[in-house]
């Protein structure tokens, strides 16, 4: 099978793709990582050790439902209103 050469999207394009995708979109690890300002390796580590967003594996392909990623992100985030709260 001949492999096609497509231009790799830039980081800015991946971020835009993540945030403009509908909530039920299936996104690859690189796109999710860009949207959350994480590295793809960090998401791989979460996938192995646990504690990351839920993902779907189809063959060798990993996909994340955007809705699940946003729910995980919200659950792991803290709202901080002052710098004194950040160290607590």
C-alpha positions in Angstrom: 0.0 0.0 0.0 1.4 3.3 -1.0 1.6 5.9 1.7 0.5 9.4 0.9 2.4 12.4 2.1 0.1 14.9 3.7 1.4 18.1 5.3 1.5 17.8 9.1 -0.8 20.3 10.8 0.9 23.0 12.9 0.4 23.2 16.7 -1.9 26.2 16.1 -4.0 24.2 13.6 -4.3 21.3 16.0 -5.4 23.6 18.8 -8.0 25.2 16.5 -9.2 21.7 15.4 -9.6 20.6 19.0 -11.6 23.6 20.1 -13.8 23.9 17.0 -14.7 20.2 16.9 -18.1 19.1 18.1 -18.4 17.6 21.5 -19.0 14.1 20.1 -15.9 14.2 17.7 -13.3 11.5 17.8 -9.9 13.1 18.1 -6.4 11.6 17.9 -3.9 11.9 20.8 -1.9 14.6 19.1 -4.9 16.9 18.6 -6.1 16.3 22.2 -2.7 17.0 23.6 -2.4 20.3 21.6 -5.9 21.4 22.8 -5.0 20.8 26.4 -1.5 22.1 26.2 0.0 18.7 27.1 2.5 16.6 25.2 1.2 13.4 23.4 3.7 11.5 25.6 1.9 12.7 28.7 -1.4 11.3 27.4 0.4 8.1 26.6 1.7 7.9 30.2 -1.9 8.5 31.4 -3.1 5.7 29.1 -0.6 3.3 30.6 -0.7 4.3 34.3 -4.3 5.5 34.5 -5.7 8.8 35.6 -6.1 10.3 32.1 -9.2 10.9 30.0 -11.2 7.9 28.7 -10.1 6.8 25.2 -11.2 4.4 22.5 -8.8 2.0 20.9 -9.6 0.8 17.3 -6.9 -1.5 16.2 -3.7 0.4 16.7 -5.5 3.8 16.7 -6.3 5.7 19.9 -9.2 8.2 19.8 -10.7 10.4 22.4 -14.3 11.7 22.5 -14.0 15.4 23.0 -16.8 15.4 25.6 -14.9 12.9 27.7 -11.7 14.9 27.5 -13.4 18.1 28.6 -15.1 16.3 31.5 -11.8 14.8 32.6 -10.1 18.2 32.3 -12.8 19.9 34.3 -12.6 17.3 37.0 -8.8 17.7 37.3 -8.8 21.5 37.3 -8.9 23.8 40.3 -10.4 27.2 40.3 -8.0 29.7 41.8 -8.9 33.3 42.7 -5.6 34.3 44.3 -2.0 33.3 44.4 -2.3 32.2 48.1 -4.7 29.5 47.0 -2.3 28.1 44.4 0.1 26.7 47.0 -2.6 25.1 49.1 
